[in-house]
Amino acid sequence: MTAPRVEITFCSQCRFQLRAGWLAQELLMTFGDDLGEVALKPGHGGIFEVRLGDELIFSRRESGRFPESKELKQLIRDRIDPQRDLGHSDR
């Protein structure tokens, strides 16, 4: 089984790249080698989306807000390793 790819698409015009980079770092620190790749993809029009493989797991446009680090970790964990303990991120 190939480790999953996470893609964070962010609006470069809105300067969302720092938030995208921080979330990518959080995911890599939490999941390490369980993720095959965390990619940052510049976009436009206020976009901020997170995909796990082909599945859209978070959209700023749909939710009206940015994802919390804890929330994103739980969404990914629930899909790749539901038994995993995320420590303080589960509380």
C-alpha positions, 0 to 999 in steps of 0.5 A, spaced: 500 500 500 502 506 498 502 512 503 497 517 502 498 524 499 496 530 502 495 536 497 494 543 500 491 548 495 492 555 497 490 562 494 497 565 493 494 572 492 491 572 499 497 570 502 495 564 505 502 560 504 504 561 511 498 558 513 498 552 508 506 551 510 504 551 517 499 546 517 503 542 512 509 542 518 504 540 523 501 534 519 508 531 517 510 532 525 504 528 527 504 523 521 511 522 519 512 516 514 505 514 514 504 520 509 507 519 502 507 526 501 505 533 503 504 538 497 503 545 497 499 548 491 498 555 489 491 557 487 487 563 486 480 566 488 481 565 496 482 558 495 484 553 501 483 546 500 486 540 503 485 533 499 487 526 501 489 522 495 483 524 491 478 526 496 477 533 498 477 533 506 476 540 507 474 547 503 474 554 506 469 556 501 464 550 503 466 551 511 467 559 511 473 558 515 480 555 515 481 548 518 484 548 525 490 543 526 487 539 531 481 538 526 485 536 520 489 531 524 483 528 526 480 528 519 486 525 516 487 520 522 480 517 521 481 515 514 488 512 514 489 509 521 483 510 525 486 507 531 491 512 532 492 516 538 493 523 537 495 525 544 492 532 546 489 533 539 484 528 541 482 531 547 
